[in-house]
Amino acid sequence: MADHDLVLKCWGAVESDYKKHGGEVLTRLFTENPGTQDLFPKFAGIAKGDLAGNADVAAHGATVLNKLGDLLKAKGGHAALLKPLATTHAQKHKIPLKNFQLITEVIAKVMAEKAGLDAAGQDALRKIMGVIISDIDSTYKELGFAG
């Protein structure tokens, strides 16, 4: 609970503009981790220089952060929220687990810069996401996806 509280105390700043922050998260993910953009067919043709400010990237980033907010607010009781998400990411999107770790690092950076998440809060976010990623991995294994 303490980890969730550390992260949630800064979440309001993120939540206040999911599109802006979500666009920033995905733009950085795609720029800092070449190859991740290819996992999103809708964005595969967008030049790196055109990612920032792209309405579709921002909209999808908002979806990502909105769902993350729901998971954070569940404070560990996220099974019902996570199962369908993990299932679509395995069966439809084919997203390898390492990409959840990559986006975690980007979210930690963006939250530090835009929402004042300090080092302890960043560590707390990593711990929370470690549990979430482990739970995603369990679903992946149930579905036979090597993720």
Disulfide bonds with the S-S distance in Angstrom:
none
